[in-house]
Amino acid sequence: MTRVCAVPGCGAVLYVRNTSGVCRSHSHADGWCQCFDCTGVVPKPPVSAGATVKTVEVPYPTSNSGVALRAKVTLPKEPWT
């Protein structure tokens, strides 16, 4: 099923991993955008039917003070095929 922008009259097709519910032209539109910055709610990662996933914290280098040195990454569990 193809998803389209939530703004009435827009009809722009959304990318399959779009979490905001709106196209780039309406990003952060008041009352329509559902992104983390607009709602404060972290979206859940998509899970395909029957797949089991594992979330791990991965370290990454940074030179920015105050920024976490670990990021959460969600991947399918083993075995990888």
C-alpha positions in Angstrom: 0.0 0.0 0.0 1.4 3.4 -1.0 1.4 6.0 1.6 1.0 9.7 0.8 1.6 13.0 2.6 -1.0 13.6 5.4 -1.5 17.3 4.4 -4.8 17.6 2.5 -4.5 18.1 -1.2 -0.7 17.2 -1.3 -0.7 13.6 -2.4 3.1 13.3 -2.6 4.2 9.6 -2.2 6.2 8.9 0.9 9.3 6.9 1.1 8.7 3.5 2.8 10.8 4.4 5.9 9.2 7.8 6.3 8.2 8.3 10.0 6.9 11.9 9.9 3.8 11.1 7.8 4.5 14.2 5.6 6.6 14.9 2.5 9.7 17.1 2.5 7.7 20.1 1.5 5.6 19.8 4.6 8.3 18.7 7.0 7.6 20.2 10.5 4.3 21.6 9.3 2.3 22.6 12.4 -0.3 20.0 13.3 0.7 17.5 10.5 4.3 16.5 11.0 4.8 13.4 13.3 8.6 13.5 13.5 10.5 13.3 16.8 11.3 17.1 16.8 7.6 18.0 16.4 6.0 15.4 18.7 8.8 14.5 21.2 7.9 10.8 20.6 10.7 8.5 19.4 9.3 6.3 16.6 9.6 2.5 17.0 11.7 0.8 14.4 9.8 -1.0 11.7 9.7 -4.8 12.2 8.8 -7.1 9.3 6.3 -9.8 9.8 7.7 -12.7 11.7 11.2 -11.2 12.1 12.9 -11.0 15.4 15.1 -8.1 16.1 17.9 -7.2 18.6 18.7 -3.7 19.8 22.3 -3.0 20.8 24.3 0.0 21.7 27.2 0.8 19.4 30.0 3.1 20.4 31.0 5.8 17.9 33.7 8.5 18.0 32.7 12.1 18.5 34.4 15.4 19.3 31.2 17.1 20.5 31.0 17.6 24.2 27.6 16.6 25.7 26.8 14.1 22.9 26.3 10.5 23.8 29.2 8.2 22.7 26.8 5.3 22.1 23.9 4.9 19.6 21.1 2.4 19.7 20.9 0.2 16.6 18.2 -2.3 15.8 19.0 -5.2 13.5 17.5 -8.6 12.7 18.8 -11.3 15.0 21.1 -14.0 13.8 21.5 -15.9 11.5 22.2 -13.4 8.8 21.4 -14.6 5.3 
